[in-house]
Amino acid sequence: MPIKFGTDGWRAVIADEFTFDNVRLCAQGTADYMRETGAAERGLVIGYDTRFASEEFAAAVAEVTTANGIKTTLASRAAPTPAFSFAVTNGGFGGGVVITASHNPGRYNGYKYKSGYGGSAATETVDELEAAVAKVEAHRQVTRMRLKEAADKGLLARFDPQPAYLAHIAKLVDLDAIRRAGLKVVADPMYGAGMGHFPALLSGATTITELHGQRNPLFPGMAQPEPLAHNLAELMAAVPKQSADVGLANDADADRLGVVDERGRFVTTLETFSLLCLHQLEVLGKRGPLVRSITMSSMIDRLGELYGVRVFVEPVGFKYLGPLMVSERALAAGEESGGYAFRGHITERDGIFSGLLLLEMMVKTGKRVSELLDMLVSKVGPYYYHRVDLTYEAKQREAILARVKAARPPAMAGLKVADVDTRDGYRFVLQGGYWALVRFSGTEPLLRTYAEADSPQRVEKLLQELRTLAGA
């Protein structure tokens, strides 16, 4: 099966499609692409997460890139993907490769390419990279070099990605104020690359308890290492049990953030990004455009109206959001998956930095998370949201797509359908600024259904109507 890059990179099941041979094919294609575009002259960063054999797959990439004459800097330890994105920009490298499958189940691993600006590769770059990989797949000729030989020739260096990354994000928030506040935080890195980062940043008056802070590529007890409510039962129980102020969770490569309030309630990703945008606009007094994915909350649009800033809406994936964030000097960008980026940092999702921003908001307002949510509602009104992922057989995909494409309901859950946005799936825009959307996942065999409305009951009604409409 041809190697295809989805929403963010290529992901596949380990030992099925994700093999050392296929990873080397990707690496050769990357080397060819970087040479053709001139990016190779600035060198390459390679990082990896805590999944099964990630460090070995990263080493396999380095064997190929160094053999192609590209000076390669290889991580000496697993770290969050945003740490490697920062390493690209901080070191002036031409690009980066991260071995990670992000939030996918443990049987997966993946290959992400980061452009020279440190963010997810834009669609044009992905197309060119895919074409380069396809050429390599056709003739299957890969050049390799032993890493010791590469080091002896000055083509390979090793580095610890953590210190510079932590020092950088510590400068972007009022870390002293957070530490002095004496907050009690429960962190859940979900056995992933974010382990140890909140404790390292917040040591002092802040009390940090870490759940699942050891490497386990099986991610036991979780459907997948994605910081959503159904995977965070232990965190949701631990926060009120420990009388903690907040729970912060990261996915396996720590570019996403999940939040649990002091009562043990999961704060939806739409609420979290809306809070962080409110922090930028109201608490910090900053101004600039906001960029959101098509699956992100209409609360962002309302904040844009209230604070007089423009809001851009893009398809799912930072390969769309990141480049626009650069061109428009956007204040923030966010997607429903829990990935958020902010001006002054990297043009990429960062779950660790996003967590620090939430703590800063708590400290500067003197409010607990539930009180911050009340503050948000007082500004934009009530919004409720839920997402349901449905599995399907590959042979059903075209039939599902045909049914959704043909559907033109005049109303859904009692709300008039004002428009249908087809840029990424089918988003039914409803009266009152509410919406319902159905789209295929870009990384897994899932049909995702989403809805945001003025009550939980209407949200569930919308989701049921989407399932019926799709026949899934």
N, C-alpha and C positions, 0 to 999 in steps of 0.2 A: 504494500500500500504506500503511495507517495507520501512524503513528509510534508505536512501542511501546518502552517502557523495560524493559530486561532486568535481569540481575543487578546491574548498576551503570550506569544511564544508557541512552541510545539510541546504537546504533552501526550504521553502514551503509557500503556501498561508495561512495567518492568519485565524484561525477559521475553516479552511478546514482540512488541514493536520497539520499545525503548531498550535497545541493546548497545553494546560498545561500538559495534560496527556502524549502526545508524547515527550514534552520537558523533563518531568521527566523520561521517559524511556531512553532518551539519557543520562541524568545525572546519572542514575543507571548504564548504560553500561560504562560510563566514570569512575565512581567510581570502578567498577569491574576491568576494564582494568588497572587503576592506581594501585590498590592493587596487581594485578597479576604481574605487571612489577616492583614493588617497588617504583614507582613514588609517591605513596600516602604518603610516609613517609616525603616528602618535602613539602606537602601541595599544595593547588590549589588557583589560582586567578580567580575571576569571574568578567567580565566587561560587558558593554552594550552600545548601541548607542541610538539615539534619536527617533527610530521608535516607533510605537504604542505598548504600554505595555512592552517595552523592559526591564524596571527595574523590573516589576512583573515577567516576565519570568526568569530573572537572579536570583531573590529571590527564585523561584521554584527550580532552579538548586541547590542553596545553601541548601535548605531544605533537599535535597536528599544526597548531598555529606557529609554534616555534620552528618547526621544520619548514614552514613557509616563509621564514625570515621575519616574522612579526615579534617584536619584543613583547613578552607576555609577563604579566604580574599576577601570580597565582596566590589565592588566599591560603593562609596556614591554618584556618579554622572556619567552621560554619558561622554564618552571620546573617542578619536580616537582609533581604534584597535591597531595601533603601540604603543600607550601609555601602553596598557595592555601587549603587547608582551615584551616591555621594563620592565614592572613590574615583569614579570615572571623571566627574567634573573637577574634583579637587586636584587630581593629578594631571588634568589636561589630556586624558587618553582619547583615542579615536573611537572607542566603544567598549562594551563589556558583555560578557556572557555569564549568566547565572544558572546553575543547575538546580532547578526547583520546579515542583508542580504546584506551588502555592497552596491552595485549599483542597486540592483533589484528594481522594482516598489514598491510603498508604500504598496501594499496589501500583500507583502512578509515580513517574518522575517526569521532568520536563527540562526544556532548554529555552531560556529567555535571552533575547538580544537587546542590549541597551545602546542607544545612539550616543553620540559624543556629548549631547547635552544632558545625559544621565537618565533620561526618561525612556518609556516604552517606544520602540521604533514606530514611526509614522507609517500609515498604510502604504505609501509609495516605497518606503524602505523595506517593509515586509515583502512587498511584491518582488522587489529586486533580489532580496535575500532568498526568497523561495525559489526564484528562477535560477540563482547560482547553485543552490542545493540540488535542484532538479538536474542540472547539468552534471553534477558530480554523481548523482544516483545513476545516471544513464551509463556512464563509463566506469564508475566505482573505483576510480584511481585516487588514492589518498596518500599524502606524504606524511611520514611520521619520524619523530626523533626521540631518542631516550631523554628523559628529563635531566639526568646528570650531564649528558653531553650538551644539552641546551643551556644549562647553568654555566658550564665551563666556557661556552662560547659567548656568554653574556646576553643570551636571548631569554633567560628565565630568571625572575626574581620572586621571592616570597614576601608576603606582608600580612600583618594582623589588621583586619579592617575595623576592629572595634574602637581603639583609642581615639583616632581622628574623628570618627563619626560621632561618638559620644561627646567629645569636646565641642564639636560644631553645634549639635542640637541644644546643648546646655546653654549656649550663648543666645539662643533664639527665644527663650522663655525666661520668666523671672523665677529661676530655679531656687534662689535663696528664699524668696517669699513662700514657695511651695514647701520647701524643707522646714521653714519656721512655723508653718501652719499646724504641724503635728498631725497631719492626716493619717488615717489608717486605710491602707490600700491592699486589696487582694488582687494579685496578678495571675493570669492563666496564659502561659505561652503555648499551651496545647502541645507539649512535647517538641516544640519547634525551635527555630533559630533565634527567636526573641528571648529565650530563657536567659535570666540573669541581667537583662538590660535595665528594667525598672529598678531593681535593687541597686545596681551600680550607679544609677543617676540620682536616686532619692535617699541614699543612706544618710542617716542623721536623725532628725526629729521625726521624720516620716517612718511609720511602721509598715513594712512590706512583708506580706505573706505570699509565697509563690506556690501555685498548684501545678502539677505536671511539669516540673522544672528539670526534667532529665530527658535524655534522648530515648525515644522509643518509636521507630519507624512504622510500627503497626497502628499507632494512635488508638490504643484500646479505649473502649467506652464511647467512641465518637463515630458517627456516620462518616465524617470527614473532618479534618482539622480546620474548620471554617467557624469563625466566632459569631455564630447565630444561636438563638435560644435553645434549639433542640440538641446542641452539642455542649451546652454550658450549664447543665443541671448542677454540677458540683460547685461551680462558681456562684450560681444563683442561691444555693443553700448556704455557702460559706460566708457571704457578705453579711447577711443579718445575724447569722450565728456568732460571728466574730465582732459584731457591732462595728463593722467597717463603714467607712464613708462611701466607698465606691469599689466596684470590681472592673478591672481592665483586662481584656482578652485580645490576643493576637493570633492570626492564622499561622500556618507552619513556616512561612517565610517572613512573617511580621510586617507585611505591607498593608494589612487590614486591622481595623480596631472594632471590638465589640465592647459594649458598656453595660454594666449592671448597676442600678441605683442602690441606695442604702437600704431599701426595703427588699431587695432581691429580685426586683423586676427588670427584665431585659429591656433596654432602651433600643428601639429600632434604629437601624442604620440611617434611615431618613431623618429621624429625630436628632441623632448624633451629629450628622453633617449640618443640619439646620442650627443646632446649638453652637457649633464651632464657627459657622458663618456669623451668627449673632454676636459671638465673642469678638470676632474681628471688627465688625461694623459698629457695635454699640459699646462694648467694654474698652476695646483698644482704639476705637475711633478711626480705623483705617477705611480707605475707600479704593475701589477698583472693581472691575467686572467679576462676576461669578460664573463658573462653568459647571454644568451638571450633565449627567447622562440622562438619556430618555427615560430611565427607570428611577431617577431620583425625584424627591418630593417637590410638589408644587409650592411648598412652603418657601423654597428658595426663590421662586418667582415673586412671592409676596414680600419677602425681605428686600428683593431688588426694588420693588415699587416703594416700599417704606423709606429706604435709604438712598434712593435715587441712583442706583447702579445698574448697569446692564447685565442681563442674564443670557448666556449662550447655552443652547441645548444640543447635545451631540449623541450619536449612537454609543452603545456600551463599549467600554474599553479605553484605557489611557492612551492607546495609539491614536485616538481621536481627541481626547481631552487635553493631553500633554502639549501637542504642537499648538493648539489654540491658546492654551495658557501662556505659552511663550510669546506668540504673536500679539496677544491682547494685553500682556502684562497683567493677567488676571490675579485677583486677590486670593482666590481659592478655586479648587476644582474637586468634584466628588462624584462617586458612583454608588449605586445601591448596595454593592457587594461589601461596603465598609472601607473602601480605599479613598483617602482624602489627601490632597496636596495643597501647599500654601506658599504664597509668594515669599521670597527671601530664603527658601530652603531649596530642595530639589524639585524638579518638575515631574514628580512621581509620587505615588502613594507611600505613606509612611505611617504605620500603625503605632510605632513607639512615639514619634513626635506628636501625632494626633492625641495620644493619651496624655502627654504633658500639657498640651493646650487645654484639654478639658480640666485638668487639675488646676491650671493657672486661672481658668474662668471661675472655678469654685472658690479659689482663694481671693481673687480680686473682687468678686461680688459678695462673698461671705455666705453663699447659698449652697445647699446640698443639691444633688442632682435632680431630685424630684421637684425642688423649688425652682431650679433652672428651667425645667420643663413647663412649670406653671408660668414662668416669665415668658417663655416662647409662645405659649398659647395666648397669653394676653396681648402679644404683638400680632400674631398671624391668624389666630382662631384655631379651632380643633381640627386636627387631621389624624386619621387612623389608617394603618397600612398592614398588609400581610402579603407574603409570597408563598406559593405552593409549587414545588417541583414535581413533575410527573414523569415517570419512566415510560419509554415506548420502545417497540421493536424497530429496527432500522427500516424494515419493509413498510412500516406505517407512516414514515416521515412525509412522503409525497402526498398521501391521502389527507393527512392532518393539515398540511400546508394548503392544499386545494380547498378544504372546507373553510379554513380561516380566511383565505383570500376572497372567497365568494361571499362571506358573511357581511351583511350591511345592516345590522340592527338599528332601528330608529331610536331605540332607547335601551338602557341597561340598568337594572335595579331601580327603575323608576326615574332615571335621569336621562335627559335627552342627549343623544350622541351628536356632538357639535362638529367633530372632525375625526378622521382616521389618519394617523401618522405611520407611514410604512418604511421609515428609514432603517429601522432595526426591529423586525417583527411587526406586530400590528398593535398600535396603541390607540385605544378608543378614548378620545378626549371628550369628557362629559361636562355638562353644565355645572357651574360653580367652581370650575378649576380642578375637578376630580378626574380620575382616569382609571382605565383597566388595560392591561397589556399582556399579550402572549408572544413568546419568542423562543426559539431553540437556543440552548446553551452553546457558546462557542468553544467550550473546553470539555464537556461531558455529554453523554447521550441522554439529555434531559429536556423536557419541555417545561419552560418556566412560565408561571402565571402570576401576575402582580395586580394589586388594586390599592388605591388610596381614595378614601371617601370621608364623609362626615360622621360616620358611626361604625363600630365594629360589625354590626349586623349588616349594614349595606356592603361593607368590604367582603364579608363572607358570601353574600348574595352575588356580588360581581364575580368572585372567583368561581362560584358554581356555574354561572352563566358562561364564563370563559371555557370551563371544562366541557360543558355541553356543546358549545359552539365548535370546539376543536374535535369533539368526539374522542377524546383521549382518556 
